Amino acid sequence: MRKLAFIPTREEKDRPIKTFLEKAGWTVKYLVNESSIFDAYTKAFKDNNIIAKDKVILCHDDIQILNTPEMFNEVVDKNLNKDTGFLGIAGPQRLNKTCCWWHGLGREYPHPQSFLRGCVWHGDSLEECFPTYYGGYGEAEVLDGLLLITTGATINNIKTAKPKEFSSDWDYYDMYYTLQANRKGRKNWVVPIMVLHASEGEGAMSEEWNESRLAFHKMYGDEFLDVTLPDQSQLPKSE
């Protein structure tokens, strides 16, 4: 069994996430200057001949993990088993038809089964960061892509190439991957891994993101909780 972490990045250099994961015993592989996150991951899985027993991390390059390496590995080992799809740090118990997983943050959800899970810290430093609390830990239908942990068995059981319907090369891979795992009977879990994301949590969504959102809705929307699909201007900003 190998422990492999794949991190798309524009520049190959030491970063806090690389240092942490190597200290925790993971082999870190940067995916540098790829044209698409779908292509980056798909090529990495093929080039590294991912097998069922491998443990695999997919994550952003601008995050820090605030757990100790020992605690991080304990959480992974405890929750990653043959029935697991992906482990992550945030997501909804049920996705609604907005196809925007954080939709409903800070207000009543339109359905009692669609509450959010997880927590993400935002900011450039520990001294000035702040948390966005979504909810408690547990099973989630889909997960955010800041940090995803899975097995080769799951990777080899889903499609990882970009769907022709998607406009964006960098968005909706996380929900596309984790939803496939969910639909194949594997459970996704939000787990107690604390992540600091170098952002203010107020990112505006691009038109390509919105086009991929609408495409994702067309592909799977009938399966989600019944909420009127809004236009992009009505959606909250990203986490």
N, C-alpha and C positions, 0 to 999 in steps of 0.2 A: 504494500500500500504506500502510495506517495501522497504528500500534502503539498498541493500546488496552488499558487495564487497568481491570477492573471490581472494585470492592471493596465488599461489603456492610458497612454500619456503622450504629451507632445514632446517631452524631453526626458531622456534617460539620465536621471540623477538620483542621489540619495534623498529620500523623503521620509518623514516620520512613520508612514504606514509600512514602508519597506523595512525599515529598521526594526519596527515592532514585530512584524510577521516573521522575519528571519530569527529574531530572538526567541520567538514561540515555536521555532522548528519547521517553518514553512519555507518552501522554495519559491521565491518571487520571480516572476517573469514579466518584464515590461513589454507592452505591445505598443511600439512607438510609431507615431504619425500614420496610423491606419486611417483609411478614408471613411470607415463605418465601424461602429461598435459591433454590429452584427458580424461583419467580415473579420474583425479583429478576434472575437471570441471563437467563431467557427474555425478559422485558420489555426488558432492556438490549440483547440481541441484535437484537430487532425494532426498537426505537427508533433504534438506531444503524446499521441496515441493513448488518449484517455481510456482507462479501463474501469470496470464497475467498482472496484474497491478503492479507487483513488478518491481522496477528499479534495474538493476544488473550491477556491474562493474567487469571486468576481467582485471587483470593487473600484471605486473612484480613487484617483491619486491624491486628492486634497482632503483626506480624512485622517484623523488620529483615533486610535482605540484607547479608551480611558481605563479599561480593565487591566489587571496585570496579565502578562502572557499566560501564567498558570491558570488563572480564572477563565480567560478566554478559551483556552483549550478544553477546560473542564466543561464549559457550557456547550461547546461544539460536540465533544465526545458524548455527552449525556443526551443530546437531542438529535444527533445525526445517525439515523438507523435505516434499515431497509425499507421502511414505510415513509421516510421523509422525502419530500420534494426539495424545498429550499428552506434554509434558515435566514432570517433577516432582522432588521431593527425597527421596521415600521410598515404598516399596511392595514387594510380594513378586514374585519371579520367577514363581511360580505361587500362586494363591489356593487355600486348602483350604476344606473344607465348613463351618468355623466362620464363614466370611465376615467374619472379623476379621483385617485384613491383617497386623497386627503379632503375631498369635498365633505363639508359638514363640520370641519374643525371649529370649535368654539360656539357651536349652536346645536340645537336639537336635530338629530338625524330624522329623516322621514320614515324610518323603519327601525324597530328596536334591535334587529339582528345585524345592523350595519355599522355598529360603533367601531371606532378606530383603536389601534393597538400601537404601543411603542413610544419611544422618546428619542429625539435627536438634539444634540447640542450644536449651537451655531456660533461662529466667531473665529477670529484669527489667532486667538490665544486663550489659555485657560483663565487668565486674569480678567478678560473682558467678554467671555462667552455667556450664553444664556440658553436655557432649554426650551424646546417646543415639546410639550407633553401631549401625546395623542390618546393614550389609554394603557391599560394593563397588558401583560404578556399573554400569549396563547396562540391558538390556531388562526390563520388568516387566509383569505382566498387568494390574494395576490400580495406581492411585496415590493417595496421600493428598492431601487438598484444601487443605492449608496454602498451597501455591503450585502452580498448574497453568498451563502455557503451551501454547498451541495455535494453530491457524489457523482462519480463517473456513471453509475447506473442510471441516475436521473438525466444527466447530460446526454447520454446515448439513447434516451427514450423520448426525446423531444426534438423539434426542429429548431435550429439556432440561426439559420440564414434569415436575412431580412425578407419579410413577406412583400410581394410585389405591390400590395395595396398601400404600404406605408410610404409616406413622403420623406420623413426624417430619417437620416442615417444614424441618429444618436438617441432617439426617444422611443419609448414603449417596448424596448427589448425586455425590460424587467417584468412588466405585466404579461407580455407575450410568453416569456419563458415560464414564469411561475404559474400562470393560468393553465398552460399545457400540462405541467406536472400535476396540478390539482385535478384536472379533468381525467388524468390517467390513474387516479386513485391514490396519489401520493400527497401527504399533508404538508402544507407550508406552515412555518411557525415563526412568530415574532418572539425573540429570546432576549434575555437581559445582557446584552452587549452595549456598552455606552460608547457612542461615536461622536466626535467633534468634527463638524463639517465647516470648512473654511468659507462660510457664506453667511449672509444675514437672514436667509430663509425667506427672501422676498422676491425671488426671481420671476420675471415676466415670461410668459410662454410665447414661443415663436409661432409664426403661422404654420411652419412645417410640423411643429408639435401638435397644433390643433388639427391639421389635416390627418395626421396619424391617429389622433384620438378618435376622430370621426370614422376613420377606416376600421379601427379596433372595435368601435361600437357596431359598425355594420357587420363585422365578422362574428361578434359574440354577444352583442347587446341584448338579444332576446332572453339570454340566460341570467341577466342581472336584475337587481331590485328595481322596481318600477318607479323611476323618477324622471320627470320631464328633462329631455336633453337640452341644455342651454347652449347659447352661442358662447364664444370664448370670453367675451367681455363680462359675462355673468359668473365666471368661475373664479374661485380664490386663487391667489398666487401660489407658487410652488413652495414646498417645504424647504 
